[in-house]
Amino acid sequence: AVESRGMGAAMTQKKRQPVPVNLVAGALGVGKTTVINHLLASKPKDETWAVLVNEYGLIGLDGALIEAANGGTSRAGIEIREVAGGCICCSAGLVFEVSLVKLLRRRPDRLLIEPTGLAALSGILDTLDRPGIRESVDVRTIFCLLDPKRFETDLTRGEMQDQIEAADILLASRADLATETDMQRFMAW
């Protein structure tokens, strides 16, 4: 009996593995929700994934689009939370933190975060690095989507510069709608 009790204590002391977190960023309308739907479609069946979507406006369209593409939130293995009414890097930061902690308590196998196109990723990364949260997350690849037809205009906005600097991978999204010249300019940049 003593051995099994000691073994149980060792099991409870064993540190839980942090939840892998990916951020999918980019300007408004660049295709972040489409990319997330693609990722969810390739999710291993035995895993549970969570998606935290930020809508700047009060009406959450992206969360509804993810739900519709994935059979609603009741689809096995996917949980969707939405933070609407502000940017999760600043004005809706507290709501983001509360939603994040609730999702992390459910111990998903992966968490995808889709910030609004107006977000500064540095603020989101600061939240993910706060004591009590940083131990529960393993920030993995940060994707930033750019539209080759309009990326030069997007580059003039400070929050896009922040997203680009924080990104591990820059993706040419909506490339099928770009001309060859657009793609050449994008690739040269």
Secondary structure, 3 states (H helix, E strand, C coil): CHHHHHHHHHHHHCCCCCEEEEEEEECCCCCHHHHHHHHHHCCCCCCCEEEEEEECCCCCHHHHHHHHHCCCCCCCCEEEEEEECCCCCCCCHHHHHHHHHHHHHCCCCEEEEECCCCCCHHHHHHHHCCCCCCCCEEEEEEEEEECCCCHHHHCCCHHHHHHHHHCCEEEECCHHHCCHHHHHHHHHC
